């Protein structure tokens, strides 16, 4: 005597227009411990799938098509295609059980998204094995999808918490910096030289923390929204000269030798000047702080078939090959031996990548450990998102 099927047993939808076939499958599946629901044509099979959300579907190929607008001999293939195309049912496994055994039919079943194919008359044990296997696979896939969803939810909570914290930190930190400046300048009373040095050192550390907070906010903003570019025509010689002028004092303090190489034929291009200057600033900063001795810095620009190619190169310690992609991810850093003064949030290069990609460009590094690094920035003459109205402001931009 057949044992009653448990109420929480997996539900299987059987779609076949021959009642005897349906009864046979129902009997076999009940014996194996599964619940069943049936359909007799294409439209009712689809409706049952969306209504009951079965764990698995067993389809006959040849059934009445109804309003599916296909030949009756292809109804099962069309039902499978629609099941797999809809996000609500896409992960439901489909087994074709049919009297058709032509190779072309098997190919059509695979192309439609079918997970298995059994030829009538089928073997009950083989059917049971296939059903169990596909149900296990679906359970694993569902669990993985659920884990991924929970992970995304946790990441969102973490990111929201981080943004809330950095926002809350910025205001009091700005007040602390202002108070330290006033103390160091003697606005609140006389301060001796040792105390001034300590105050200036504390102010510098507070400024570092403020820059980190601003980097966190900027990266989060760029990741969440499409960055708004304030485009203007830029001449590479003038841009490079402006950047090097901004960094001249710092480069002198670090005793860095500099070389600028800008080809004569480099075209004017459209870009956000402020953002690009921050990109180059991050690259120059990295070159300076990741070397324990004075470096030679080269800033180059030349024409490329795809636009303008900038390069910031140094003769510092270099970057091991395994880090060449990793360094452009958030919070990823390369530990540089014998350079104890390096302080990095791991956000600078992530910011560079986001800005360059927002311009429709690409950034990458060529480096060998112990032989320096060369960061390349390839920018199009006109960003793909640049509106024509804005481009008209840059006469002469190709």
C-alpha atoms as a printed R data frame, in Angstrom:
    type eleno elety resid chain resno      x      y       z
1   ATOM     1    CA   UNK     A     1  0.000  0.000   0.000
2   ATOM     2    CA   UNK     A     2  1.312  3.420  -0.993
3   ATOM     3    CA   UNK     A     3  2.295  5.631   1.937
4   ATOM     4    CA   UNK     A     4  0.585  9.058   2.044
5   ATOM     5    CA   UNK     A     5  2.730 11.889   0.680
6   ATOM     6    CA   UNK     A     6  3.965 14.398   3.244
7   ATOM     7    CA   UNK     A     7  2.446 17.866   3.043
8   ATOM     8    CA   UNK     A     8  5.893 19.458   2.880
9   ATOM     9    CA   UNK     A     9  7.203 17.114   0.160
10  ATOM    10    CA   UNK     A    10  8.565 18.766  -3.039
11  ATOM    11    CA   UNK     A    11  5.821 19.662  -5.519
12  ATOM    12    CA   UNK     A    12  6.243 18.528  -9.134
13  ATOM    13    CA   UNK     A    13  4.172 19.839 -12.049
14  ATOM    14    CA   UNK     A    14  3.328 17.262 -14.734
15  ATOM    15    CA   UNK     A    15  2.214 18.593 -18.131
16  ATOM    16    CA   UNK     A    16  0.902 16.033 -20.634
17  ATOM    17    CA   UNK     A    17 -2.265 15.881 -22.735
18  ATOM    18    CA   UNK     A    18 -2.632 12.095 -22.385
19  ATOM    19    CA   UNK     A    19 -4.436 11.283 -19.086
20  ATOM    20    CA   UNK     A    20 -2.903  7.788 -18.888
21  ATOM    21    CA   UNK     A    21  0.606  9.269 -19.004
22  ATOM    22    CA   UNK     A    22 -0.263 11.776 -16.294
23  ATOM    23    CA   UNK     A    23 -1.748  9.063 -14.052
24  ATOM    24    CA   UNK     A    24  1.359  6.904 -14.491
25  ATOM    25    CA   UNK     A    25  3.718  9.738 -13.561
26  ATOM    26    CA   UNK     A    26  1.564 10.767 -10.605
27  ATOM    27    CA   UNK     A    27  1.590  7.193  -9.295
28  ATOM    28    CA   UNK     A    28  5.351  6.864  -9.729
29  ATOM    29    CA   UNK     A    29  6.114 10.226  -8.124
30  ATOM    30    CA   UNK     A    30  3.754  9.612  -5.192
31  ATOM    31    CA   UNK     A    31  5.522  6.310  -4.613
32  ATOM    32    CA   UNK     A    32  8.817  8.249  -4.511
33  ATOM    33    CA   UNK     A    33  7.340 10.633  -1.948
34  ATOM    34    CA   UNK     A    34  6.597 13.710  -4.082
35  ATOM    35    CA   UNK     A    35  3.450 15.816  -4.327
36  ATOM    36    CA   UNK     A    36  2.102 16.491  -7.814
37  ATOM    37    CA   UNK     A    37 -0.056 18.909  -9.760
38  ATOM    38    CA   UNK     A    38 -0.986 18.388 -13.416
39  ATOM    39    CA   UNK     A    39 -1.712 20.325 -16.588
40  ATOM    40    CA   UNK     A    40 -3.030 19.131 -19.936
41  ATOM    41    CA   UNK     A    41 -1.750 21.779 -22.389
42  ATOM    42    CA   UNK     A    42  0.776 24.582 -22.813
43  ATOM    43    CA   UNK     A    43 -1.209 27.492 -21.346
44  ATOM    44    CA   UNK     A    44 -2.341 25.506 -18.275
45  ATOM    45    CA   UNK     A    45  1.237 24.302 -17.746
46  ATOM    46    CA   UNK     A    46  2.479 27.895 -17.662
47  ATOM    47    CA   UNK     A    47 -0.393 29.024 -15.443
48  ATOM    48    CA   UNK     A    48  0.227 26.140 -13.032
49  ATOM    49    CA   UNK     A    49  3.923 26.943 -12.919
50  ATOM    50    CA   UNK     A    50  3.327 30.572 -11.955
51  ATOM    51    CA   UNK     A    51  0.518 29.704  -9.520
52  ATOM    52    CA   UNK     A    52  2.024 26.737  -7.663
53  ATOM    53    CA   UNK     A    53  5.783 27.484  -7.981
54  ATOM    54    CA   UNK     A    54  6.693 23.777  -8.227
55  ATOM    55    CA   UNK     A    55 10.154 22.495  -7.343
56  ATOM    56    CA   UNK     A    56 10.386 20.733 -10.721
57  ATOM    57    CA   UNK     A    57  8.426 20.506 -14.001
58  ATOM    58    CA   UNK     A    58  7.975 17.397 -16.168
59  ATOM    59    CA   UNK     A    59  6.939 18.387 -19.696
60  ATOM    60    CA   UNK     A    60  5.652 16.494 -22.680
61  ATOM    61    CA   UNK     A    61  6.774 18.101 -25.946
62  ATOM    62    CA   UNK     A    62  3.649 17.540 -28.051
63  ATOM    63    CA   UNK     A    63  0.606 19.170 -26.410
64  ATOM    64    CA   UNK     A    64 -2.121 21.604 -27.455
65  ATOM    65    CA   UNK     A    65 -0.482 25.024 -27.784
66  ATOM    66    CA   UNK     A    66 -3.585 27.163 -27.300
67  ATOM    67    CA   UNK     A    67 -2.690 30.857 -27.402
68  ATOM    68    CA   UNK     A    68  1.083 30.180 -27.268
69  ATOM    69    CA   UNK     A    69  1.172 30.621 -31.057
70  ATOM    70    CA   UNK     A    70  3.422 27.640 -31.808
71  ATOM    71    CA   UNK     A    71  2.909 24.280 -33.466
72  ATOM    72    CA   UNK     A    72  1.451 21.653 -31.102
73  ATOM    73    CA   UNK     A    73  4.539 19.514 -31.719
74  ATOM    74    CA   UNK     A    74  6.707 22.272 -30.165
75  ATOM    75    CA   UNK     A    75  4.487 23.299 -27.251
76  ATOM    76    CA   UNK     A    76  6.743 21.822 -24.573
77  ATOM    77    CA   UNK     A    77  9.772 23.665 -25.938
78  ATOM    78    CA   UNK     A    78  7.879 26.974 -25.878
79  ATOM    79    CA   UNK     A    79  6.614 26.373 -22.329
80  ATOM    80    CA   UNK     A    80 10.168 25.642 -21.177
81  ATOM    81    CA   UNK     A    81 11.490 28.791 -22.877
82  ATOM    82    CA   UNK     A    82  8.911 30.931 -21.097
83  ATOM    83    CA   UNK     A    83  9.579 29.273 -17.738
84  ATOM    84    CA   UNK     A    84 13.311 29.905 -18.053
85  ATOM    85    CA   UNK     A    85 12.809 33.457 -19.308
86  ATOM    86    CA   UNK     A    86 10.716 34.603 -16.338
87  ATOM    87    CA   UNK     A    87 12.662 35.575 -13.202
88  ATOM    88    CA   UNK     A    88  9.958 34.046 -10.989
89  ATOM    89    CA   UNK     A    89 10.436 30.561 -12.436
90  ATOM    90    CA   UNK     A    90 13.848 30.623 -14.111
91  ATOM    91    CA   UNK     A    91 15.500 28.314 -11.558
92  ATOM    92    CA   UNK     A    92 12.841 25.576 -11.750
93  ATOM    93    CA   UNK     A    93 14.365 22.434 -13.352
94  ATOM    94    CA   UNK     A    94 12.564 21.055 -16.404
95  ATOM    95    CA   UNK     A    95 12.594 17.411 -17.518
96  ATOM    96    CA   UNK     A    96 11.224 16.552 -20.951
97  ATOM    97    CA   UNK     A    97  9.488 13.141 -21.033
98  ATOM    98    CA   UNK     A    98  8.399 12.418 -24.601
99  ATOM    99    CA   UNK     A    99  8.018  9.727 -27.242
100 ATOM   100    CA   UNK     A   100 10.224 11.818 -29.545
101 ATOM   101    CA   UNK     A   101 13.792 10.587 -29.570
102 ATOM   102    CA   UNK     A   102 15.269 12.346 -32.578
103 ATOM   103    CA   UNK     A   103 18.602 14.115 -32.004
104 ATOM   104    CA   UNK     A   104 17.113 17.361 -33.288
105 ATOM   105    CA   UNK     A   105 14.460 17.176 -30.556
106 ATOM   106    CA   UNK     A   106 17.139 16.746 -27.899
107 ATOM   107    CA   UNK     A   107 18.960 19.796 -29.278
108 ATOM   108    CA   UNK     A   108 15.725 21.809 -29.185
109 ATOM   109    CA   UNK     A   109 15.174 20.722 -25.575
110 ATOM   110    CA   UNK     A   110 18.646 21.952 -24.609
111 ATOM   111    CA   UNK     A   111 18.214 25.220 -26.521
112 ATOM   112    CA   UNK     A   112 14.881 25.809 -24.766
113 ATOM   113    CA   UNK     A   113 16.636 25.536 -21.406
114 ATOM   114    CA   UNK     A   114 15.625 21.991 -20.481
115 ATOM   115    CA   UNK     A   115 17.645 20.331 -17.741
116 ATOM   116    CA   UNK     A   116 17.062 16.697 -18.727
117 ATOM   117    CA   UNK     A   117 15.413 14.552 -21.397
118 ATOM   118    CA   UNK     A   118 13.743 11.130 -20.964
119 ATOM   119    CA   UNK     A   119 12.242  9.048 -23.766
120 ATOM   120    CA   UNK     A   120  8.921  7.235 -23.355
121 ATOM   121    CA   UNK     A   121  8.465  4.614 -22.109
122 ATOM   122    CA   UNK     A   122 10.694  5.775 -19.278
123 ATOM   123    CA   UNK     A   123 12.197  3.723 -16.491
124 ATOM   124    CA   UNK     A   124 10.758  4.563 -13.073
125 ATOM   125    CA   UNK     A   125 14.100  4.189 -11.302
126 ATOM   126    CA   UNK     A   126 15.853  6.401 -13.858
127 ATOM   127    CA   UNK     A   127 13.088  8.993 -13.493
128 ATOM   128    CA   UNK     A   128 13.478  8.939  -9.694
129 ATOM   129    CA   UNK     A   129 17.247  9.328  -9.940
130 ATOM   130    CA   UNK     A   130 16.960 12.270 -12.337
131 ATOM   131    CA   UNK     A   131 14.316 13.971 -10.197
132 ATOM   132    CA   UNK     A   132 16.358 13.572  -6.999
133 ATOM   133    CA   UNK     A   133 19.487 14.877  -8.717
134 ATOM   134    CA   UNK     A   134 17.793 17.971 -10.114
135 ATOM   135    CA   UNK     A   135 16.022 18.723  -6.836
136 ATOM   136    CA   UNK     A   136 19.351 18.568  -4.996
137 ATOM   137    CA   UNK     A   137 20.883 20.907  -7.558
138 ATOM   138    CA   UNK     A   138 17.960 23.322  -7.251
139 ATOM   139    CA   UNK     A   139 18.210 23.275  -3.450
140 ATOM   140    CA   UNK     A   140 21.925 24.081  -3.648
141 ATOM   141    CA   UNK     A   141 21.301 26.848  -6.180
142 ATOM   142    CA   UNK     A   142 18.500 28.330  -4.064
143 ATOM   143    CA   UNK     A   143 20.711 28.245  -0.978
144 ATOM   144    CA   UNK     A   144 23.525 29.953  -2.879
145 ATOM   145    CA   UNK     A   145 21.143 32.605  -4.187
146 ATOM   146    CA   UNK     A   146 19.777 33.178  -0.693
147 ATOM   147    CA   UNK     A   147 23.304 33.493   0.718
148 ATOM   148    CA   UNK     A   148 24.217 35.957  -2.023
149 ATOM   149    CA   UNK     A   149 21.088 38.023  -1.319
150 ATOM   150    CA   UNK     A   150 21.879 38.110   2.401
151 ATOM   151    CA   UNK     A   151 25.462 39.059   1.633
152 ATOM   152    CA   UNK     A   152 24.287 41.977  -0.525
153 ATOM   153    CA   UNK     A   153 21.947 43.076   2.257
154 ATOM   154    CA   UNK     A   154 24.797 42.953   4.770
155 ATOM   155    CA   UNK     A   155 27.059 44.886   2.408
156 ATOM   156    CA   UNK     A   156 24.381 47.565   2.055
157 ATOM   157    CA   UNK     A   157 23.999 47.780   5.841
158 ATOM   158    CA   UNK     A   158 27.796 48.042   6.192
159 ATOM   159    CA   UNK     A   159 28.038 50.732   3.524
160 ATOM   160    CA   UNK     A   160 25.130 52.701   5.004
161 ATOM   161    CA   UNK     A   161 26.728 52.475   8.453
162 ATOM   162    CA   UNK     A   162 30.092 53.591   7.071
163 ATOM   163    CA   UNK     A   163 28.532 56.600   5.357
164 ATOM   164    CA   UNK     A   164 26.647 57.552   8.499
165 ATOM   165    CA   UNK     A   165 29.816 57.300  10.587
166 ATOM   166    CA   UNK     A   166 31.997 59.310   8.211
167 ATOM   167    CA   UNK     A   167 29.330 61.982   7.880
168 ATOM   168    CA   UNK     A   168 29.106 62.222  11.666
169 ATOM   169    CA   UNK     A   169 32.908 62.347  11.980
170 ATOM   170    CA   UNK     A   170 33.483 65.095   9.452
171 ATOM   171    CA   UNK     A   171 31.788 67.957  11.307
172 ATOM   172    CA   UNK     A   172 33.535 67.572  14.701
173 ATOM   173    CA   UNK     A   173 36.851 66.845  12.972
174 ATOM   174    CA   UNK     A   174 36.620 70.118  11.037
175 ATOM   175    CA   UNK     A   175 36.077 71.960  14.323
176 ATOM   176    CA   UNK     A   176 39.069 70.176  15.883
177 ATOM   177    CA   UNK     A   177 41.316 71.221  12.988
178 ATOM   178    CA   UNK     A   178 40.145 74.837  13.234
179 ATOM   179    CA   UNK     A   179 40.834 74.883  16.993
180 ATOM   180    CA   UNK     A   180 44.299 73.366  16.501
181 ATOM   181    CA   UNK     A   181 45.110 76.045  13.919
182 ATOM   182    CA   UNK     A   182 44.031 78.775  16.331
183 ATOM   183    CA   UNK     A   183 46.109 77.275  19.144
184 ATOM   184    CA   UNK     A   184 49.202 76.916  16.960
185 ATOM   185    CA   UNK     A   185 48.842 80.499  15.683
186 ATOM   186    CA   UNK     A   186 48.613 81.833  19.251
187 ATOM   187    CA   UNK     A   187 45.079 83.165  18.818
188 ATOM   188    CA   UNK     A   188 44.089 81.684  22.189
189 ATOM   189    CA   UNK     A   189 47.225 82.728  24.042
190 ATOM   190    CA   UNK     A   190 51.021 82.352  23.825
191 ATOM   191    CA   UNK     A   191 52.318 78.888  22.854
192 ATOM   192    CA   UNK     A   192 55.948 77.799  23.135
193 ATOM   193    CA   UNK     A   193 57.904 76.293  20.243
194 ATOM   194    CA   UNK     A   194 57.685 72.694  21.527
195 ATOM   195    CA   UNK     A   195 53.933 73.064  21.953
196 ATOM   196    CA   UNK     A   196 53.605 74.606  18.480
197 ATOM   197    CA   UNK     A   197 55.406 71.620  16.960
198 ATOM   198    CA   UNK     A   198 53.123 69.191  18.751
199 ATOM   199    CA   UNK     A   199 50.043 71.134  17.674
200 ATOM   200    CA   UNK     A   200 51.173 71.251  14.039
201 ATOM   201    CA   UNK     A   201 51.876 67.540  14.070
202 ATOM   202    CA   UNK     A   202 48.430 66.845  15.558
203 ATOM   203    CA   UNK     A   203 46.830 69.130  12.969
204 ATOM   204    CA   UNK     A   204 48.574 67.251  10.141
205 ATOM   205    CA   UNK     A   205 47.280 63.938  11.449
206 ATOM   206    CA   UNK     A   206 43.780 65.391  11.718
207 ATOM   207    CA   UNK     A   207 44.066 66.610   8.120
208 ATOM   208    CA   UNK     A   208 45.061 63.093   7.051
209 ATOM   209    CA   UNK     A   209 41.957 61.750   8.763
210 ATOM   210    CA   UNK     A   210 39.791 64.388   7.088
211 ATOM   211    CA   UNK     A   211 41.208 63.447   3.669
212 ATOM   212    CA   UNK     A   212 40.408 59.804   4.388
213 ATOM   213    CA   UNK     A   213 36.812 60.709   5.259
214 ATOM   214    CA   UNK     A   214 36.493 62.761   2.069
215 ATOM   215    CA   UNK     A   215 37.890 59.865   0.025
216 ATOM   216    CA   UNK     A   216 35.364 57.476   1.574
217 ATOM   217    CA   UNK     A   217 32.479 59.818   0.805
218 ATOM   218    CA   UNK     A   218 33.725 60.501  -2.725
219 ATOM   219    CA   UNK     A   219 34.201 56.833  -3.627
220 ATOM   220    CA   UNK     A   220 30.765 55.950  -2.199
221 ATOM   221    CA   UNK     A   221 29.173 58.795  -4.162
222 ATOM   222    CA   UNK     A   222 30.796 57.773  -7.438
223 ATOM   223    CA   UNK     A   223 29.898 54.093  -6.950
224 ATOM   224    CA   UNK     A   224 26.252 54.797  -6.198
225 ATOM   225    CA   UNK     A   225 25.539 57.313  -8.934
226 ATOM   226    CA   UNK     A   226 26.831 58.014 -12.370
227 ATOM   227    CA   UNK     A   227 29.448 60.661 -11.723
228 ATOM   228    CA   UNK     A   228 28.628 64.127 -13.032
229 ATOM   229    CA   UNK     A   229 31.523 65.401 -15.128
230 ATOM   230    CA   UNK     A   230 32.138 69.127 -15.469
231 ATOM   231    CA   UNK     A   231 33.641 68.878 -18.935
232 ATOM   232    CA   UNK     A   232 35.884 71.497 -20.485
233 ATOM   233    CA   UNK     A   233 38.478 71.467 -23.280
234 ATOM   234    CA   UNK     A   234 41.938 70.685 -21.870
235 ATOM   235    CA   UNK     A   235 45.283 71.071 -23.606
236 ATOM   236    CA   UNK     A   236 47.655 68.356 -22.301
237 ATOM   237    CA   UNK     A   237 50.734 70.655 -22.099
238 ATOM   238    CA   UNK     A   238 48.850 73.187 -19.975
239 ATOM   239    CA   UNK     A   239 47.218 70.485 -17.831
240 ATOM   240    CA   UNK     A   240 50.531 68.768 -17.064
241 ATOM   241    CA   UNK     A   241 52.218 72.117 -16.340
242 ATOM   242    CA   UNK     A   242 49.387 73.063 -13.963
243 ATOM   243    CA   UNK     A   243 49.643 69.745 -12.117
244 ATOM   244    CA   UNK     A   244 53.416 69.954 -11.759
245 ATOM   245    CA   UNK     A   245 53.148 73.549 -10.530
246 ATOM   246    CA   UNK     A   246 50.734 72.449  -7.796
247 ATOM   247    CA   UNK     A   247 53.217 69.767  -6.705
248 ATOM   248    CA   UNK     A   248 56.447 71.723  -7.151
249 ATOM   249    CA   UNK     A   249 56.994 72.520  -3.460
250 ATOM   250    CA   UNK     A   250 56.260 68.981  -2.321
251 ATOM   251    CA   UNK     A   251 58.543 67.545  -5.018
252 ATOM   252    CA   UNK     A   252 61.347 69.871  -3.885
253 ATOM   253    CA   UNK     A   253 60.850 68.815  -0.272
254 ATOM   254    CA   UNK     A   254 61.103 65.153  -1.312
255 ATOM   255    CA   UNK     A   255 64.177 65.920  -3.474
256 ATOM   256    CA   UNK     A   256 62.428 64.259  -6.423
257 ATOM   257    CA   UNK     A   257 63.881 64.719  -9.900
258 ATOM   258    CA   UNK     A   258 61.127 65.398 -12.443
259 ATOM   259    CA   UNK     A   259 60.916 65.065 -16.189
260 ATOM   260    CA   UNK     A   260 57.979 66.177 -18.345
261 ATOM   261    CA   UNK     A   261 57.520 64.760 -21.828
262 ATOM   262    CA   UNK     A   262 54.493 65.995 -23.790
263 ATOM   263    CA   UNK     A   263 54.398 65.221 -27.499
264 ATOM   264    CA   UNK     A   264 53.745 68.155 -29.823
265 ATOM   265    CA   UNK     A   265 50.799 66.501 -31.567
266 ATOM   266    CA   UNK     A   266 48.749 65.616 -28.470
267 ATOM   267    CA   UNK     A   267 45.184 66.829 -29.099
268 ATOM   268    CA   UNK     A   268 43.015 68.941 -26.863
269 ATOM   269    CA   UNK     A   269 40.374 66.779 -25.191
270 ATOM   270    CA   UNK     A   270 37.215 67.123 -23.095
271 ATOM   271    CA   UNK     A   271 37.472 66.202 -19.425
272 ATOM   272    CA   UNK     A   272 36.715 67.254 -15.861
273 ATOM   273    CA   UNK     A   273 39.856 69.180 -14.894
274 ATOM   274    CA   UNK     A   274 39.358 69.107 -11.142
275 ATOM   275    CA   UNK     A   275 38.795 65.358 -11.040
276 ATOM   276    CA   UNK     A   276 41.720 64.625 -13.360
277 ATOM   277    CA   UNK     A   277 44.043 66.742 -11.241
278 ATOM   278    CA   UNK     A   278 43.050 64.648  -8.228
279 ATOM   279    CA   UNK     A   279 43.784 61.491 -10.214
280 ATOM   280    CA   UNK     A   280 47.278 62.694 -11.118
281 ATOM   281    CA   UNK     A   281 47.764 63.941  -7.559
282 ATOM   282    CA   UNK     A   282 47.012 60.466  -6.191
283 ATOM   283    CA   UNK     A   283 49.521 58.895  -8.581
284 ATOM   284    CA   UNK     A   284 52.265 61.409  -7.723
285 ATOM   285    CA   UNK     A   285 51.549 61.001  -4.011
286 ATOM   286    CA   UNK     A   286 51.878 57.212  -4.344
287 ATOM   287    CA   UNK     A   287 55.208 57.572  -6.124
288 ATOM   288    CA   UNK     A   288 56.557 59.784  -3.348
289 ATOM   289    CA   UNK     A   289 55.391 57.857  -0.299
290 ATOM   290    CA   UNK     A   290 56.133 54.345  -1.515
291 ATOM   291    CA   UNK     A   291 59.851 54.928  -1.876
292 ATOM   292    CA   UNK     A   292 62.326 55.203   0.970
293 ATOM   293    CA   UNK     A   293 64.661 57.427  -1.082
294 ATOM   294    CA   UNK     A   294 64.387 60.320  -3.525
295 ATOM   295    CA   UNK     A   295 62.784 59.258  -6.809
296 ATOM   296    CA   UNK     A   296 62.879 60.251 -10.444
297 ATOM   297    CA   UNK     A   297 59.359 61.093 -11.596
298 ATOM   298    CA   UNK     A   298 58.336 61.227 -15.256
299 ATOM   299    CA   UNK     A   299 55.003 62.642 -16.448
300 ATOM   300    CA   UNK     A   300 54.296 61.988 -20.115
301 ATOM   301    CA   UNK     A   301 51.528 62.558 -22.637
302 ATOM   302    CA   UNK     A   302 51.297 61.339 -26.195
303 ATOM   303    CA   UNK     A   303 48.724 60.760 -28.906
304 ATOM   304    CA   UNK     A   304 47.033 57.386 -29.044
305 ATOM   305    CA   UNK     A   305 44.660 56.078 -31.753
306 ATOM   306    CA   UNK     A   306 41.970 55.994 -29.068
307 ATOM   307    CA   UNK     A   307 42.669 59.461 -27.605
308 ATOM   308    CA   UNK     A   308 45.358 60.741 -25.249
309 ATOM   309    CA   UNK     A   309 47.704 58.511 -23.272
310 ATOM   310    CA   UNK     A   310 49.164 59.916 -20.050
311 ATOM   311    CA   UNK     A   311 51.854 58.138 -18.050
312 ATOM   312    CA   UNK     A   312 53.118 58.772 -14.527
313 ATOM   313    CA   UNK     A   313 56.298 56.722 -14.020
314 ATOM   314    CA   UNK     A   314 58.865 56.453 -11.240
315 ATOM   315    CA   UNK     A   315 61.966 54.458 -10.389
316 ATOM   316    CA   UNK     A   316 60.642 53.400  -6.977
317 ATOM   317    CA   UNK     A   317 60.355 49.911  -5.473
318 ATOM   318    CA   UNK     A   318 57.782 48.692  -8.015
319 ATOM   319    CA   UNK     A   319 54.712 46.539  -7.570
320 ATOM   320    CA   UNK     A   320 54.656 42.712  -7.673
321 ATOM   321    CA   UNK     A   321 52.614 41.350 -10.636
322 ATOM   322    CA   UNK     A   322 49.984 39.750  -8.387
323 ATOM   323    CA   UNK     A   323 48.945 43.216  -7.176
324 ATOM   324    CA   UNK     A   324 48.574 44.899 -10.584
325 ATOM   325    CA   UNK     A   325 44.777 44.483 -10.622
326 ATOM   326    CA   UNK     A   326 44.162 44.306  -6.881
327 ATOM   327    CA   UNK     A   327 45.494 47.808  -6.143
328 ATOM   328    CA   UNK     A   328 42.570 49.386  -8.003
329 ATOM   329    CA   UNK     A   329 40.062 47.828  -5.583
330 ATOM   330    CA   UNK     A   330 38.850 49.601  -2.460
331 ATOM   331    CA   UNK     A   331 40.976 49.276   0.677
332 ATOM   332    CA   UNK     A   332 43.625 47.188  -1.105
333 ATOM   333    CA   UNK     A   333 47.249 48.154  -0.457
334 ATOM   334    CA   UNK     A   334 50.693 46.841  -1.296
335 ATOM   335    CA   UNK     A   335 53.018 46.553   1.677
336 ATOM   336    CA   UNK     A   336 56.258 48.220   0.697
337 ATOM   337    CA   UNK     A   337 59.324 46.876   2.518
338 ATOM   338    CA   UNK     A   338 61.527 49.391   4.301
339 ATOM   339    CA   UNK     A   339 59.040 52.240   3.840
340 ATOM   340    CA   UNK     A   340 57.606 52.709   7.342
341 ATOM   341    CA   UNK     A   341 56.119 56.126   6.618
342 ATOM   342    CA   UNK     A   342 53.514 54.913   4.135
343 ATOM   343    CA   UNK     A   343 49.992 55.794   5.250
344 ATOM   344    CA   UNK     A   344 47.299 54.803   2.816
345 ATOM   345    CA   UNK     A   345 43.553 54.271   2.970
346 ATOM   346    CA   UNK     A   346 43.628 52.030  -0.070
347 ATOM   347    CA   UNK     A   347 41.084 54.331  -1.717
348 ATOM   348    CA   UNK     A   348 43.295 56.516  -3.908
349 ATOM   349    CA   UNK     A   349 43.661 54.147  -6.852
350 ATOM   350    CA   UNK     A   350 40.045 53.005  -6.554
351 ATOM   351    CA   UNK     A   351 39.089 56.675  -6.929
352 ATOM   352    CA   UNK     A   352 41.421 57.013  -9.939
353 ATOM   353    CA   UNK     A   353 39.820 54.034 -11.667
354 ATOM   354    CA   UNK     A   354 36.273 55.308 -11.081
355 ATOM   355    CA   UNK     A   355 37.086 58.771 -12.442
356 ATOM   356    CA   UNK     A   356 38.957 57.497 -15.498
357 ATOM   357    CA   UNK     A   357 36.201 55.008 -16.338
358 ATOM   358    CA   UNK     A   358 33.597 57.763 -15.920
359 ATOM   359    CA   UNK     A   359 35.447 59.550 -18.732
360 ATOM   360    CA   UNK     A   360 35.200 56.411 -20.882
361 ATOM   361    CA   UNK     A   361 38.903 55.733 -20.348
362 ATOM   362    CA   UNK     A   362 41.123 53.084 -18.851
363 ATOM   363    CA   UNK     A   363 43.866 53.032 -16.212
364 ATOM   364    CA   UNK     A   364 46.433 50.294 -15.676
365 ATOM   365    CA   UNK     A   365 49.919 49.756 -14.300
366 ATOM   366    CA   UNK     A   366 53.093 48.270 -15.696
367 ATOM   367    CA   UNK     A   367 55.597 47.470 -13.005
368 ATOM   368    CA   UNK     A   368 58.319 45.073 -11.965
369 ATOM   369    CA   UNK     A   369 59.266 44.660  -8.343
370 ATOM   370    CA   UNK     A   370 62.443 46.638  -7.724
371 ATOM   371    CA   UNK     A   371 62.311 48.433 -11.085
372 ATOM   372    CA   UNK     A   372 59.736 51.214 -10.701
373 ATOM   373    CA   UNK     A   373 56.135 51.627 -11.822
374 ATOM   374    CA   UNK     A   374 54.369 53.266 -14.748
375 ATOM   375    CA   UNK     A   375 50.673 54.132 -14.411
376 ATOM   376    CA   UNK     A   376 48.971 54.688 -17.768
377 ATOM   377    CA   UNK     A   377 45.769 56.677 -18.264
378 ATOM   378    CA   UNK     A   378 44.089 56.421 -21.649
379 ATOM   379    CA   UNK     A   379 41.366 59.010 -22.195
380 ATOM   380    CA   UNK     A   380 39.150 59.531 -25.250
381 ATOM   381    CA   UNK     A   381 39.140 62.936 -26.912
382 ATOM   382    CA   UNK     A   382 35.436 63.127 -26.110
383 ATOM   383    CA   UNK     A   383 33.885 61.086 -23.273
384 ATOM   384    CA   UNK     A   384 31.040 58.882 -24.565
385 ATOM   385    CA   UNK     A   385 28.622 60.589 -22.153
386 ATOM   386    CA   UNK     A   386 29.587 64.119 -23.236
387 ATOM   387    CA   UNK     A   387 26.483 65.971 -24.486
388 ATOM   388    CA   UNK     A   388 26.934 67.746 -27.801
389 ATOM   389    CA   UNK     A   389 25.871 71.078 -26.295
390 ATOM   390    CA   UNK     A   390 28.725 70.964 -23.815
391 ATOM   391    CA   UNK     A   391 31.167 69.845 -26.497
392 ATOM   392    CA   UNK     A   392 30.460 72.977 -28.502
393 ATOM   393    CA   UNK     A   393 32.157 74.970 -25.755
394 ATOM   394    CA   UNK     A   394 35.428 73.328 -26.749
395 ATOM   395    CA   UNK     A   395 36.003 74.514 -30.265
396 ATOM   396    CA   UNK     A   396 38.819 72.622 -31.868
397 ATOM   397    CA   UNK     A   397 38.133 69.368 -30.001
398 ATOM   398    CA   UNK     A   398 38.141 66.563 -32.548
